């Protein structure tokens, strides 16, 4: 939404916004519009929510709007020919391409322990984020960054870079495919904290999946415990998989070091501090 808002406040105000159809959301599974649809209406922009952006009717509507460029940001659906060739089309991608092509570049960068990420404005091609890069700018990943703190900074950076690309029409350079890495979609398995890994790796997973997806671990009674914030205890001598519930906060033994669980969420309950959780768990 930050990218859309930046465009709307620039000389490149969108003549048409296309996003996905309304769908069930949240625990109640009530049908609701995507956030972009809500933002477009608030900004007074023409909106379309077709079942497919590639169908003939939608392509005709885009052509009728006569855009100078088609800008893509986190669209989440495959754009095919002939739409790809009908317009000058650029994508806002939150990584330093060719590193972290794919669906979850912010999460994978944090999980990998990258110190640096950024935003790339690239020409959309038939490949997966493999088109020529027009503009690129880096941004640091701070040791305390979560997805929730890093993603908004990259969105703001991406909005500014997109406006710059539209104003300057810079030369786009082909990516070096030999340097490419892929940010696979986050799966259920990615959420589960495996104590056979190091505490540092698990702490990164917690940060990468907070607050939108959420990491979790199994408790001795078989229930799941969501983990919202954790801290590495490098000197703690515990066996991998050992869960200490005797101290101030829960501590999980890992292959190297241990993980102190600072903010957790028991199944069906609200998030709470590790201290509060232990007080209830010991009763």
N, C-alpha and C positions, 0 to 999 in steps of 0.2 A: 504493500500500500504506500510505503514511503516513496517508492519510485514513481508511482502514479501521481501522487500529490506533487512531487517535484516537477514532473512534466506539465501538470495542469497549471502550475504557477509560472511556467516559462513561456517563451514565444512558441513553443512546440506543443501547445495544448492539444490533447487527443481529440480527434473528430469522431472516434468510435472506440469503445472498450469492449473487448470480447473476453469472457471468462466462462468457467464451467457451469453446468446447470445446478440449480438448488438440489440439495441432497440431505438425507437424515444426518444429524449431528448430535454429539453429546450422549449422556446416559439415557435420556428420554427418547433419543432417536427422532426428534422432531425435525421436519424438513425446514432447512434454513438456507439462505443464500451464502455464497462464498464471501469472505471479507472484502474482496475486490469489488464485488457487485454492490455491496453496501457503500463502499467508498466512492464508487463512480456515481451513484445516485446522489450522495451528499455533495459531490463536486459539480453536479448538474451536467454530467457527461452522458452522451448517448450510449446505451448498453445493449449488448446481445449475449444470450447464453445458449448457444446452439448445442445440440447433442454431439455434433462433430464440426470442428472448424474447417474440415476439408470437404464438406458437402458443397454441392453446386450453389445452393441458395446462399450459404454463408460467404462463399468466395465472391459471388455477385454483389453481396452487400458491402464487402470490404472494397471491392473495386469502385462501387458507386460512391463511397466516401472519399475516393481519390486521395489516399494518404501519401505524403512525401516519403514516408518510411513506415514499416510495420515493426513495432518494438515488442519484444517478448520478454517476460519476466516470470519465472516460476509457474509456467502455464500448466505443466504436468500432463500434457498429451502430445502425441506425435504429430508433427506438421509434415504433410506429404506434398509431393508434386501433384498438380501444377502450381499449388499455392506458393511453394518455395520460390519458384522462378517468376511469379507474377509481380513481386514487389521487392524493393530493397529492404531486407529484413535483418534486424540485429537483436541479439539476446544479451541480457544482463546476467552474468554467471558469477556467483560468489566464491571464486577461487582464482589462483594464479595459473591459469591454463598454460600448458597442458596438464598440470597437476590437478587431480581431483575433478576429472570429468564425471558427470553422472548425477544421480538423484540426491545425494546427501553430502555435498562437499564441506559444509560447515561442521557437521558432526564428525566426519572422518578426519578432518584436519585436527580437531581437538583430540580425538582418540589417538591419533598417531603421534601426538606431542609436538606438532609443528609450532614453531615460534612465530611464523609469518604466514599470512594468507593475503587475500585481497579481492579485487573485483576485476573481471575481464568483460569488455564489450566486444562481442564477436559476431561475425556474419553467420546466420543460421544456415546449416547445410543438412544433407540427409544423414550424416553421421552423428554420433552421440557427442555433442559439444566439441566437435572436431573442426569447426569452421575457422577461417582466418581471424586473428585477433586484431581489432582496430585500436583499442585503448585499454590500458591496464594500469592499475595502481595498487600498491601493497598496503597492508595494514597489519599491525602486530596482534598476536594472540597473547594476552596477558595470562600469567599463571592462575589467576582466579576467574578467568572468563568461563562462562557457561554459554550454551547456545543462546539463552535468553538475553545475555549482555552483548555477545558478539554479533548476532544476526542483525539487530537494529543498526549497529554502526556500519556494517557492510551494506545494508539497504540504503542508508543515507549517502554513503560513498558512491554506490551504484547509480543513484538518481543523478548526482552531479556529473558522473562520468558519461552517462547516457546523453544528457543535455550537451556536454562537450562534444561527443561524437557526432550528434546531429548538427551542431553548429560548424564544426571544423571539417567534417567528412574526411578523416585521416586515412592514409593508406593502410590497408589491412594486411597483416603478414601471416603466412601459413604457419601452423603449429608444427613443432617437431614431435611426430608421433612416437619416436623412440623414448621420449621423456614422459609419456602419458601414464597417469595412474587413474584408477576408477573408484569413485565413491558410490559403492553399492547401496541400494535402498536399505534402510534400517529394518531388521527383522526381529521377531520375538526372541530369537537366540541372542541377538546383540544386546538385548536389555538385561539378560541374566548375568549377574556377577559371579564369575567362575573363580573360586579361590586358588585354583592351580596357576593363576596368573599373578603377576606382582601387584602389590598394593597401589603402586603408581599407575599402572595400566587401568586398574579398576576405578581409581579416582578420576581419571580422564574420562572414562565411560560415563560416570555419574554426571560430570560437568557437561559432556557432549549431549546428553539426553534430557537435560533440565532446562526448562520446565515442560516441554511439549510432548515428549514421549515417556520418559521416566525409566530409570534403571530399577532393578528389583533383585531380591535374593530370597531363597527359601528358608523359612524358620524350621526349627526342629519338629514342630507340630504339623509341618506340611503346608502351612499357609504362606502367602507371599507378603514380603515387606518391601514397600517402595522406598527407594533411597534418593533423597533430594539433595543432600549435602554430606560430604565425607572428607576425612582428613587422613593423610598418610602418617603412620607411626613407624618410622624407619627402623627403630631399635627394638621394637616389641618382638619377643621370641615366642611365637605360637605356631603350631602346626597348621598347614593349609586346610581350611575348612572348619577349623575350631572357632566356635562363636562364644565369646565371653560376655555374660550378662551380669557379671558381678561388680563391675566398676561403675564409674560415673555415667558412661555411655556404652552402648553395645560396641564390641570390637570384633572384627572378623580377621582371623589368621589367613595369610596369603602365602604364595610360594616364596615371596620375599617381602618382609615387612608385614604390617597389619593395617587394617582400615578401620578408623573410628567413624561410627555412623552418627553424624551430628544432627541431621534432620531426616525423619523417616515418616512413612505413612502406612499404617497397618491396613489390611484389606477391609474395605467398606467404611473406613474412618478418615478423618481429616489428617493433614500433615501436622507433625508435632516434633518437638525436640527429642533427641536421644534420651535425655534425662527423664522427660515426661513419659516416654514409651516404657522405659524400664520400671518406673514406679507402678504402672498398670500391669506390666507383664509379670512382675514378681508376686502380685497379689494371688 
